[in-house]
Amino acid sequence: MRNPQGLDDPQIAATAWNRFRRIMLWMAAGGALCVGIALVCLRIWAGPMPFHMILATILGVWLTFMLGTALMALVFLSSGTGHDDQVIDPLKDEVSIDD
């Protein structure tokens, strides 16, 4: 049986996921700040807005911000724990980069 590495090791995984959650909480606050800035800018530019436009702005800006944050945080989580190094590329000997 092999030794667990990266996210397979429960201790490393717990530390990495706690770091991921902490990053996401801070970025959720940053996303809320971006929503506030977007609403203020829209209010200045367009004047009073209907409730549905305010709701759509809140959801659109915040969810887009959080999606980008989550994807980038997962990339750093995977790379930082050595999980990327465990990938086996069956075609690495067949591909030539000399062209």
C-alpha positions in Angstrom: 0.0 0.0 0.0 1.4 3.4 -0.9 1.7 6.4 1.4 -1.0 9.0 1.0 0.2 12.1 -0.7 -1.4 15.5 -1.2 -5.1 15.6 -0.7 -5.1 11.8 0.0 -3.5 12.5 3.4 -6.3 13.5 5.8 -4.1 16.0 7.7 -3.0 17.8 4.6 -6.5 17.7 3.2 -8.0 19.2 6.3 -5.5 22.0 6.4 -6.0 22.7 2.6 -9.8 22.7 2.8 -9.7 25.0 5.9 -7.5 27.4 3.9 -9.9 27.2 1.0 -12.9 28.0 3.2 -11.0 31.0 4.8 -10.1 32.3 1.3 -13.7 31.9 0.2 -15.1 33.8 3.2 -12.8 36.7 2.7 -13.6 36.8 -1.0 -17.3 36.6 -0.3 -16.8 39.9 1.7 -14.8 41.3 -1.3 -17.7 40.3 -3.6 -20.2 42.1 -1.4 -18.0 45.2 -1.6 -18.0 44.9 -5.4 -21.8 44.5 -5.4 -22.0 47.7 -3.3 -19.7 49.6 -5.7 -21.7 48.3 -8.7 -25.0 49.4 -7.2 -23.7 52.9 -6.4 -22.3 53.3 -9.9 -25.5 52.2 -11.4 -27.5 54.5 -9.2 -25.3 57.5 -10.2 -25.4 56.6 -13.9 -29.0 55.4 -14.3 -30.8 56.9 -11.4 -33.4 55.0 -9.4 -33.7 51.3 -10.4 -36.5 48.8 -10.2 -36.2 46.1 -7.5 -35.7 43.4 -10.2 -32.7 45.3 -11.6 -31.2 45.6 -8.2 -31.7 41.9 -7.4 -30.2 40.9 -10.8 -27.2 43.1 -10.3 -26.6 41.7 -6.8 -26.9 38.1 -8.0 -25.0 38.6 -11.2 -22.0 40.5 -9.8 -21.7 38.4 -6.6 -22.1 35.0 -8.2 -19.7 35.9 -11.1 -17.1 37.1 -8.5 -17.5 34.0 -6.4 -17.3 31.6 -9.4 -14.0 33.1 -10.5 -12.8 33.0 -6.9 -13.7 29.4 -6.4 -12.1 28.2 -9.6 -8.8 30.0 -8.9 -8.8 28.9 -5.2 -9.3 25.3 -6.4 -6.3 25.7 -8.8 -4.1 26.9 -5.9 -5.5 24.2 -3.6 -4.6 21.5 -6.1 -1.2 22.9 -6.9 -0.2 23.7 -3.3 -1.0 20.3 -2.0 1.0 18.4 -4.6 -2.2 16.9 -6.1 -1.2 18.0 -9.6 2.1 16.1 -9.3 0.2 12.8 -8.9 -1.3 13.0 -12.4 0.0 10.3 -14.7 0.1 11.3 -18.4 0.0 8.1 -20.5 0.7 10.1 -23.7 3.8 12.0 -22.5 6.2 9.8 -24.4 4.2 9.9 -27.6 4.0 13.7 -28.0 6.8 15.5 -29.7 7.3 19.2 -29.2 10.1 19.5 -31.7 7.8 20.7 -34.6 
